Amino acid sequence: MKKIVIVIGMLMVSIGLFGLYERLAHPPLPFSSLTPPEVAQRISASNAPLVYLTEEANSLWYAVKEKRTDLANQRIEEFMASHGWELRELDGSGLFFTNSGAEIVLTTQKWTKNYTLVQVPKG
């Protein structure tokens, strides 16, 4: 009987540690249409500088594979420049771009130590 209690206890601890690992390895996302493991798989499977993730709540979500924020911002700037947008200003997590009088503000946030999420407003 004592062995069964110990085995069940060890099993519960193992399940708890696995859940904690999953939570720490993949923090919550600012959108709900994809799960953290799905996002991690999409990012790792792509070679694109910006990886399209989803569209939700009038925003398009992308990810950049880059540990350093300055390099992530540089990849975003290069991507936007290839589509005719010029970086006007960088203010905290906001990147302000202009194109023929139009302006768009992209916001970024670190999701894990290796990935930065990019929110692009639609419209």
C-alpha positions in Angstrom: 0.0 0.0 0.0 2.8 2.4 0.9 4.5 1.7 -2.5 1.3 2.6 -4.4 1.0 5.9 -2.5 4.6 6.7 -3.3 4.2 5.8 -7.0 1.0 7.9 -7.3 2.7 10.8 -5.6 5.7 10.6 -7.9 3.4 10.4 -10.9 1.5 13.5 -9.7 4.8 15.4 -9.2 6.0 14.4 -12.7 2.8 15.6 -14.3 3.0 18.9 -12.3 6.6 19.4 -13.4 5.8 18.7 -17.0 3.0 21.3 -16.9 5.3 23.8 -15.3 7.9 23.2 -18.0 5.4 23.7 -20.7 4.2 27.0 -19.1 7.8 28.3 -18.7 8.9 27.1 -22.2 6.0 28.7 -23.9 4.5 31.7 -22.1 1.0 32.9 -22.8 0.2 34.6 -26.1 -1.6 38.0 -26.6 -4.0 36.2 -29.0 -6.1 33.1 -28.6 -6.4 31.6 -32.1 -3.2 29.6 -31.8 -1.6 27.7 -28.9 2.0 28.4 -27.8 3.3 25.0 -29.2 1.6 25.8 -32.6 3.3 29.2 -32.7 6.7 27.8 -31.8 6.3 25.1 -34.5 5.4 27.7 -37.2 8.3 29.9 -36.3 10.9 27.1 -36.2 9.6 25.7 -39.5 10.0 28.9 -41.4 13.1 30.6 -42.8 11.3 34.0 -43.4 12.6 37.0 -41.5 9.0 37.6 -40.3 6.7 34.7 -39.9 3.0 35.2 -40.3 1.1 33.7 -37.3 -2.6 34.8 -37.3 -5.1 37.5 -37.7 -7.2 38.5 -34.7 -9.0 41.5 -33.4 -8.1 43.8 -36.3 -4.4 42.9 -36.1 -2.1 40.7 -38.0 0.5 38.9 -35.8 4.0 38.0 -36.9 7.0 36.7 -35.2 10.8 37.4 -35.6 13.4 34.7 -34.8 15.9 36.9 -32.9 17.2 37.0 -29.4 18.3 40.6 -29.5 15.7 43.3 -29.7 17.8 45.6 -31.8 18.3 42.9 -34.4 14.6 42.0 -34.3 13.8 45.7 -35.0 16.3 45.7 -37.8 14.7 42.6 -39.5 11.3 44.3 -39.2 12.7 47.5 -40.7 14.2 45.6 -43.6 11.0 43.7 -44.2 8.9 46.9 -44.2 11.4 48.7 -46.4 11.0 45.8 -49.0 7.3 46.7 -49.1 7.9 50.5 -49.5 7.7 51.6 -45.9 10.3 53.8 -44.3 11.0 53.8 -40.6 10.3 57.3 -39.2 10.7 56.7 -35.5 11.5 54.0 -33.0 9.9 54.6 -29.6 10.1 51.8 -27.0 8.3 48.8 -28.5 6.6 50.9 -31.3 8.0 51.2 -34.8 6.5 54.1 -36.7 6.6 53.7 -40.5 5.5 56.0 -43.3 4.7 55.4 -47.0 3.4 58.1 -49.3 1.9 60.1 -46.4 0.3 57.0 -44.7 1.5 56.0 -41.3 1.5 52.7 -39.5 2.7 51.7 -36.0 3.9 48.2 -35.4 4.3 47.1 -31.8 6.6 44.4 -30.6 6.9 42.3 -27.5 9.3 39.6 -26.5 7.5 36.2 -26.3 10.4 34.0 -25.4 14.1 34.7 -25.2 14.4 33.7 -28.9 11.2 35.2 -30.4 9.7 38.6 -30.7 6.0 39.0 -31.6 5.0 41.8 -33.9 1.4 43.3 -34.0 0.4 45.0 -37.2 -2.9 46.9 -37.2 -5.2 46.2 -40.1 -6.5 48.9 -42.2 
